[in-house]
């Protein structure tokens, strides 16, 4: 019995959440946060072609991964279950929209707009977690969400225009995450189905690009070709981590962890892409960080209280 208790304790993080799920979520958003640096070498290629390359190579990588693990049978089982294919087709559409909007933002020097979208995303996640999944928040969590909401509204007002890229990024990823949270399928087979759904459209478009003489793969440098092929790995791995983490920890918690991604994207936009980060924007982002400190500080306080009670 003592060994069982020790094993269970070891599988939990300091906050009481499943350690593997928490690590997977942090890893996913860390990779996504630094992804603009990966796309920096592909800015001369259209966003649509970059997205098609990501889809095609992701499909190849995921199917090869499953074959090596001997898990292709689980893919067939997932496809055979009622309702699974339709919901994963919907999530595939949503994530392709997200990829396209993000690639367009990087290509057009709008990384900060994409970052804003991923800051809005956690608020949408919390809203979906409350309304759809019936999750509950305590007072400190409500306070942090209120401050973050005010910060996002402020950033929209000082920007002087409706941030379509930010809203597209936020809505597409928030709804994608909700589907992957609720659909009853393991992370890897689910990701495989999504890429299989998208692959015919992606490959068809790439074939058309090559027929028109505008295809990028094989007509650029070796470095660009490597980035395009490698986009399958850099796309599939964080999606797998995200899908795994979303099924392990509360969706509202996923919403808070998601702030890691846009923070890293913000740094990329300013430091690597030279985008303007004026004082007005800085105030909005500062408010968001205050909200994060409240949420995180309360979580640490709860974890300490649980440890003291156990002692």
C-alpha positions in Angstrom: 0.0 0.0 0.0 2.9 2.4 0.8 4.4 1.7 -2.6 1.1 2.4 -4.3 0.8 5.7 -2.4 4.3 6.7 -3.3 3.7 5.9 -7.0 0.6 8.0 -7.0 2.4 10.9 -5.3 5.2 10.7 -7.8 2.8 11.1 -10.7 1.5 14.4 -9.3 3.1 17.8 -9.7 3.5 20.2 -6.8 0.2 21.8 -7.7 -1.6 18.4 -7.4 -2.0 18.0 -11.1 -0.9 15.0 -13.1 2.9 15.6 -13.7 3.0 14.0 -17.2 0.0 16.1 -18.3 1.4 19.3 -16.9 4.8 18.6 -18.5 3.2 17.8 -21.9 1.2 21.1 -21.8 4.2 23.2 -20.9 6.3 21.5 -23.7 3.6 22.1 -26.3 3.2 25.8 -25.6 7.0 26.2 -25.3 7.5 24.9 -28.8 4.6 27.0 -30.2 6.0 30.0 -28.5 9.3 29.7 -30.3 7.8 28.6 -33.6 8.1 32.1 -35.2 11.9 31.5 -35.1 11.4 28.3 -37.2 9.2 30.1 -39.7 11.7 33.0 -40.0 13.6 31.1 -42.7 10.4 30.6 -44.7 9.0 34.1 -44.9 9.6 34.2 -48.7 7.1 31.3 -49.2 3.4 32.0 -49.1 1.5 31.2 -45.9 -0.8 28.8 -47.7 2.1 26.8 -49.1 3.8 26.7 -45.7 0.6 25.4 -44.2 0.1 22.7 -46.9 3.7 21.6 -46.3 3.1 21.4 -42.6 0.0 19.2 -43.1 1.6 16.9 -45.7 4.8 16.2 -43.7 2.9 16.0 -40.4 0.8 13.2 -41.9 3.9 11.3 -43.1 5.6 11.7 -39.7 2.6 10.7 -37.6 1.8 7.6 -39.7 5.5 6.5 -39.6 5.6 7.1 -35.9 2.5 5.0 -35.3 3.9 2.2 -37.6 7.1 2.1 -35.6 5.2 1.8 -32.4 2.9 -0.8 -33.9 -0.2 1.3 -33.3 -1.8 1.5 -36.7 -4.5 -0.8 -35.4 -5.6 1.9 -32.9 -6.0 4.2 -35.9 -8.4 1.8 -37.6 -10.3 1.4 -34.3 -10.6 5.2 -33.9 -12.0 5.6 -37.4 -14.5 2.8 -36.8 -16.1 4.5 -33.7 -19.3 6.4 -34.2 -19.0 10.2 -34.3 -15.2 10.2 -33.8 -14.3 10.9 -37.5 -16.8 13.8 -37.8 -15.5 15.6 -34.7 -11.8 15.1 -35.7 -12.6 16.4 -39.2 -14.0 19.5 -37.5 -10.9 19.8 -35.3 -8.7 19.3 -38.4 -10.4 22.2 -40.1 -10.0 24.5 -37.1 -6.2 23.7 -36.6 -5.6 24.3 -40.4 -7.2 27.7 -40.1 -5.0 28.4 -37.0 -1.8 27.4 -38.9 -2.7 29.5 -41.9 -3.4 32.6 -39.8 -0.2 32.2 -37.8 1.9 31.7 -40.9 0.4 34.8 -42.5 1.1 36.8 -39.4 4.8 35.8 -39.4 5.2 36.4 -43.1 3.7 39.9 -42.8 5.5 41.1 -39.7 2.5 40.6 -37.4 3.9 38.2 -34.8 2.7 40.5 -32.0 -0.9 40.2 -33.3 -0.6 36.4 -33.3 0.8 36.7 -29.7 -2.3 38.8 -28.8 -4.5 36.0 -30.2 -2.8 33.4 -28.0 -3.3 35.7 -25.0 -7.0 35.9 -25.8 -7.1 32.2 -26.3 -6.8 31.3 -22.6 -9.7 33.5 -21.7 -11.8 31.7 -24.3 -10.6 28.4 -22.9 -11.7 29.3 -19.4 -15.1 30.5 -20.8 -15.5 27.2 -22.6 -14.4 25.2 -19.6 -17.1 26.9 -17.4 -19.9 26.9 -19.9 -19.4 23.6 -21.7 -17.4 21.5 -19.3 -19.0 22.9 -16.1 -15.6 23.5 -14.5 -15.6 25.9 -11.5 -13.2 28.7 -10.6 -12.4 30.1 -7.1 -12.2 33.8 -6.2 -8.5 34.3 -7.1 -9.0 32.6 -10.4 -12.0 34.8 -11.2 -9.9 37.9 -10.3 -7.0 36.9 -12.5 -9.4 36.2 -15.4 -11.1 39.6 -15.0 -7.8 41.4 -15.0 -6.6 39.5 -18.1 -9.9 40.2 -19.9 -9.5 44.0 -19.1 -5.9 43.9 -20.4 -7.0 42.3 -23.7 -9.8 44.8 -24.1 -7.3 47.6 -23.5 -4.9 46.2 -26.1 -7.8 46.1 -28.6 -8.8 49.7 -27.9 -5.3 51.2 -28.1 -4.7 49.3 -31.3 -7.5 51.3 -32.9 -8.8 48.4 -35.0 -10.4 45.0 -34.8 -7.5 42.5 -34.5 -8.8 40.0 -37.0 -5.6 37.9 -37.0 -5.6 37.8 -33.2 -9.3 36.8 -33.0 -8.9 34.2 -35.7 -6.0 32.6 -33.9 -7.8 32.7 -30.6 -11.1 31.3 -31.8 -9.7 28.6 -34.0 -7.3 27.2 -31.4 -9.8 27.6 -28.5 -12.5 25.5 -30.3 -9.9 23.0 -31.5 -8.8 22.5 -28.0 -12.3 22.0 -26.7 -13.0 19.3 -29.3 -9.7 17.5 -28.5 -10.5 17.7 -24.8 -13.9 16.1 -25.2 -13.4 13.6 -28.0 -12.9 10.1 -26.8 -9.7 9.1 -28.7 -6.0 8.9 -27.7 -3.7 11.7 -28.7 -1.7 10.0 -31.4 -4.6 8.3 -33.3 -6.6 11.5 -33.1 -3.7 13.5 -34.6 -3.3 10.9 -37.3 -6.9 11.2 -38.3 -6.7 15.0 -38.4 -3.7 14.9 -40.7 -5.2 12.2 -42.9 -8.3 14.4 -43.4 -6.3 17.4 -44.4 -3.6 15.6 -46.4 -5.5 15.2 -49.7 -6.2 18.9 -49.9 -2.7 19.9 -48.9 -1.0 17.5 -51.4 -3.3 18.5 -54.1 -2.5 22.2 -53.6 1.3 21.4 -53.5 1.0 19.5 -56.8 -0.7 22.4 -58.3 2.0 24.8 -57.1 4.7 22.7 -58.7 2.7 22.5 -61.9 2.6 26.3 -61.9 6.3 26.6 -61.3 5.8 28.2 -57.8 6.5 25.2 -55.6 9.0 25.8 -52.9 10.2 22.3 -52.1 13.1 21.2 -54.3 13.4 24.7 -55.8 15.1 26.5 -53.0 18.2 25.9 -50.8 18.9 22.7 -48.9 18.2 24.6 -45.7 14.7 25.7 -46.9 13.9 22.1 -48.0 15.0 20.9 -44.6 12.8 23.4 -42.8 9.8 22.4 -45.0 10.3 18.7 -44.4 11.0 19.2 -40.7 7.8 21.2 -40.3 6.1 17.9 -40.0 7.9 17.0 -36.8 7.8 20.5 -35.3 4.0 20.5 -36.0 3.1 17.0 -34.9 5.1 16.8 -31.7 3.5 19.8 -29.8 0.0 18.8 -31.1 0.5 15.4 -29.6 1.7 16.9 -26.3 -1.2 19.3 -26.3 -3.8 16.6 -26.9 -2.2 14.4 -24.2 -2.1 17.3 -21.7 -5.6 18.4 -22.4 -7.0 15.0 -21.4 -4.9 14.9 -18.2 -5.5 18.3 -16.6 -8.5 20.7 -16.2 -9.2 22.8 -19.3 -9.2 26.0 -17.4 -5.6 25.1 -16.2 -4.7 24.5 -19.8 -5.9 28.1 -20.5 -3.5 29.5 -18.0 -0.5 27.4 -19.2 -1.3 28.7 -22.7 0.1 32.1 -21.6 3.6 30.7 -22.0 3.2 30.5 -25.8 2.3 34.1 -26.5 4.9 35.4 -24.1 7.6 33.6 -26.0 6.0 34.8 -29.3 6.1 38.4 -27.9 9.8 38.0 -27.3 10.3 36.6 -30.8 8.4 39.5 -32.4 10.3 42.2 -30.6 13.8 40.7 -30.5 14.0 38.6 -33.7 11.5 40.4 -36.0 12.0 43.9 -34.8 8.3 44.7 -34.3 7.4 47.8 -32.3 6.4 47.3 -28.7 5.4 50.7 -27.4 4.4 51.8 -23.9 0.7 51.4 -24.6 1.1 47.8 -25.6 3.5 47.3 -22.6 0.8 48.4 -20.2 -1.7 45.8 -21.5 0.9 43.0 -21.4 1.9 44.0 -17.9 -1.8 43.6 -16.7 -1.8 40.1 -18.2 1.3 39.2 -16.2 -0.3 40.5 -13.0 -3.2 38.3 -13.7 -0.9 35.4 -14.2 0.9 36.1 -10.9 -2.4 36.1 -9.0 -3.4 32.8 -10.5 -0.1 31.1 -10.1 0.5 32.5 -6.6 -2.8 31.2 -5.4 -2.1 27.8 -6.9 1.2 27.7 -5.0 -0.5 28.7 -1.8 -3.0 25.9 -2.2 -0.3 23.4 -2.9 1.6 24.4 0.2 -1.6 24.2 2.3 -2.2 20.6 1.0 1.4 19.6 1.8 1.1 21.0 5.4 -2.3 19.2 5.9 -0.8 15.9 4.7 2.2 16.4 7.1 
